[in-house]
């Protein structure tokens, strides 16, 4: 199941469906120790950020994935033992 969710997330990142990628990041973070969620965020940001990085182009998906993984870690540890 973990590989399937990560595969759907990477395919949606390539095809440009950001809400499905975000949903996969949350699903991975809720269920598993998800280094894949951070890779999904990096993949979306590297694929869709413009080349000229400025102050207004922040890596939102990477920061969001790090935040989601960090926030859901105690919940996952408590409810999924």
C-alpha positions in Angstrom: 0.0 0.0 0.0 2.9 2.4 0.8 4.4 1.9 -2.7 1.0 2.4 -4.3 0.4 5.7 -2.5 3.9 7.0 -3.3 3.5 6.0 -6.9 0.2 7.8 -7.3 1.8 10.8 -5.6 4.8 10.9 -8.0 2.6 10.4 -11.0 0.3 13.2 -9.9 3.4 15.4 -9.3 4.6 14.8 -12.8 1.1 15.3 -14.4 0.5 18.5 -12.4 -2.3 17.6 -10.0 -1.2 19.3 -6.8 -4.2 18.4 -4.7 -3.7 14.7 -5.3 0.0 15.0 -4.4 -0.9 16.9 -1.2 -3.4 14.1 -0.4 -0.8 11.5 -0.9 1.7 13.4 1.3 -0.9 13.5 4.1 -1.8 9.8 3.7 1.8 8.7 3.8 2.5 10.9 6.9 -0.5 9.5 8.7 0.2 5.9 8.1 4.0 5.4 7.8 7.4 6.9 8.7 7.3 8.8 5.5 10.5 9.9 3.9 8.5 9.5 0.6 6.4 12.5 1.6 9.4 14.7 1.8 10.6 13.4 -1.6 7.2 14.1 -3.1 7.4 17.7 -1.9 10.8 18.1 -3.3 9.7 16.5 -6.6 6.8 18.9 -7.0 8.9 21.9 -6.1 11.7 21.0 -8.5 9.3 20.3 -11.3 7.0 23.3 -10.9 9.1 26.2 -9.4 10.4 28.7 -11.9 14.1 28.7 -12.6 14.9 32.1 -11.2 14.5 31.7 -7.5 13.6 34.8 -5.8 12.1 35.8 -2.4 8.6 35.1 -3.7 9.1 31.6 -4.9 9.3 29.5 -1.8 9.3 25.7 -1.9 5.8 25.3 -0.5 5.3 21.6 -1.0 8.7 20.7 0.6 8.0 23.0 3.6 4.4 21.6 3.8 5.6 18.0 3.7 8.2 18.6 6.4 5.5 20.3 8.5 3.0 17.5 8.0 5.5 14.7 8.7 6.6 16.6 11.9 3.0 17.3 13.1 1.6 13.8 12.4 4.5 11.9 14.0 3.1 11.9 17.5 -0.4 11.1 16.3 0.9 8.2 14.2 2.9 6.9 17.2 0.0 7.1 19.5 -2.8 5.7 17.4 -1.1 3.2 15.2 1.0 1.1 17.6 
